[in-house]
Amino acid sequence: MESPAEIIPHSGGVIGVSWLMIALPLIGAAVLLLGGRRTDRWGHLLGVAMSLASFVVAVASFMELLGLDPEQRRRAYELYQFIPGVADMGILIDPLSISFALLITGVGSLIHIYSIGYMSHDPDRRRFFAYLNLFVAAMLLLVLSDNYVGLFIGWEGVGLASYLLIGFWQFKPSAAVAAKKAFIVNRVGDFGLLIAIFTVWTTFGSVAFGEVFGKAGEASQNTLTAIGLLLLLGACGKSAQLPLQSWLLDAMEGPTPVSALIHAATMVTAGVYLVVRSGAFFEAAPTAQLVVTIVGVATLLAGAIIGCAKDDIKKGLAGSTMSQIGYMMLGAGLGPVGYTFAIAHLITHGFFKANMFLGAGSVMHGMNDEVDMRKYGGLFPVMRITAITFIIGYLAIIGFPLLSGYFTKDGIIETAIEHNAILGWLAVVGAGITGFYMSRMVFMTFFGKRRWADDAHPHESPAVMTVPLIILSIGSIFLGGFLVLDNRFMQFLAPAVGRPEELPVFHFVSPAGLATLALVAVGAVFAWFRYGAAEVPRVAPRGSFLTTFARRDLYGDALNEALFMRPGQWLTRIAVFFDNRGIDGLVNGLAAAIGGTSGRLRRVQTGYVRSYALSILFGAAVVVGALLYVGNM
């Protein structure tokens, strides 16, 4: 395998001011939050403008990077000294970071524009756009930093912004609880990432990517495995992979643009970025690399199963996100060949999943915020733009031939089968389940009989919401083939992640591809007979044990409660008892003993001279007696 290109110091050109990508949305957030109600009238416009300006800087940096020779496409520059002797705050512009920057700012800007219409009647719209800007800035810091410390600051910034956005409607108890849950679960993963960074510093004496990755081969196998597993723990938290996936579906309590931003282009992709960026450690630790693939396959199956039983359209899409990130994790665990397909699928997923989340928001906009698909049906004729763009995203995610997902997801599956047949064919099964639950979603929402409530008057959304849907749907059609064919994207990423010894060839016809298409078709046909052609009850039937299992998110919350929360409560109670009865008892008992003793001794001090004279006489008699006794011995 060809190693990644060397990082070259850079100061001039657009790349030299690429820090503006972070600064612009950060300034927007500061103005909107500090300006308060005075910015209400134009705050949303400022938020959109700052995100678009960041996108322009990203495009300009990308064009300048393309103008360089491939081996020169890793440019870094220091902004300022952050922690003397440990880390300087610096920016790294290379094919991997700029790919993420384009996705974050591009899709993020479309979500900002969409939010103008979606949040038009919310009295706190200005604050919402401030949080969106803050989120984009934090995510850009995460992917553009040239060291683990800067990455971690962005990582925590994303966690803070997600907490603010998920709980934006804090007057809803469910939203407040969901925000806290996301924040706490992510802290578990963040602890793993923090320990990994400490271990990297202790082992290599640095946290800068350009220094530590070149020294990866010098560390022991146990150390590298520990670093890899700890990094994976951090990735599982942000990317909602097993066993830290429980926060993802609850996060749907936030406004729908938040769901699109978090689950398509930003937060959930951070874990995939972390694994791919740290590829040098994983490639040197095969055990950790294998665990990445196992976690990815387990999660893609779990997310698909959950998606089969959700009647809430947003939670169904959240289960789908969990599953698709599993595919990306599987690809990221396959080494340099898999990196390309993982990142390509991440980019295309950013388009078609944002398309579908915003499409779901458009449906809700016309259905009085109803999220239950059993109360939809027959919406195609009255919401044609939303329906067509949603269906394009649906076809892309199930891997319909020649659409984006066909190239990227099938590329991951074929590569996985070549490396580990069991994991690869399990991914094929996951694709078949995806065909079922995504078809179920489309049929229940846009086709069949109308099951609307009497007060529902579905209608198409305004242009400020539908135009982003159209743009995202175009990307959902063409982007996958553009990235994968001729190994175009692999050649571009090579300076950042290395080049495999043999470049893969995408097969339009292969046994794995045919099996995947067959299973997807079977799933779609089954969904049609079950939810398209048949009557869909407005109230979900009780269902089998497997249905209940899926509806309750595979009992993830119950498992976490049994394994972590309840034992934690008992440990807390034991600690409190020990503290109250043990430590406090000892301290308070000693104080009481001293107080009681001093109280009794105090009674000797009567204040009467005759008493003191009698005491002196008695003491003198004792001393004289003792001396006489000793003298006669």
CORTALIN-V905043 format. One line per field, one symbol per residue. phi: phi as a letter, one per 30 degrees, with the letter a starting at -180 (. if undefined). burial: 1 if it has 16 or more other ideal C-beta (glycine too) atoms within 10 Angstrom, else 0. A space follows every 10 residues. Layout:
phi->???
burial->???
//
This chain:
phi->.ddedddcdb bcidedcddd eddddddedd dddddiddcd dbddddeddd dddddddddd dddddddcde dccbcbbdca dcceibacdb cccbeddddd dddddddddd dedededdcd cddceedddd dddddddddd dedcdcaddd edddeddddd ddddddcedd dceddddddd dddddddddd dddddddedd dddciabded cdddcedddd dddddddddd ddedddddch cecccddddd ddddeeeded ddcccbeddd ddeddddced ddddbedddd dedddddedd ddddddddcd cddddddddd eedddeddde dddciedded ddddddddde ddddeddddd ddddecbhid cdddcciide dcbddedddd ddddddddid eicededddd ddddddddca dddddddddd dddeedddde ddddccbidd bdddcdbdad ddddcddedd dddddddcdd dddddihddd dddeeccjcd dbddcdcdba eddddddddd dddddddddd bcdddcddcd ddiddddded dchhhddddd dddbddeddd dddddddddd dcdddddddd dddddddddd ddddddjcdd dddddddddd dddddddddd ddd
burial->0001101001 0011101111 1111111110 1110000010 0011011111 1111101111 1101100100 0011111000 0000001111 1111111111 1111111111 1111111110 0000111111 1111111111 1111111111 1111111110 1111111110 0000100110 1110110111 0111111011 1011011111 0110010010 0011111111 1111111111 1111111111 1111111111 1111111111 1111111111 1111100111 1111111111 1111111111 1111111111 1111111111 1111111111 1111111111 1111111111 1111111001 1111111011 0110111011 1111111111 0011111111 1111111011 0011111111 1111111111 1111111100 1100000101 1000111110 1110111011 1011001011 0111111111 0001010000 0110111011 0011001100 1100010000 0000000001 1011011001 0000000000 0000000000 0000000000 0000000000 0000000000 0000000000 0000000000 000
//
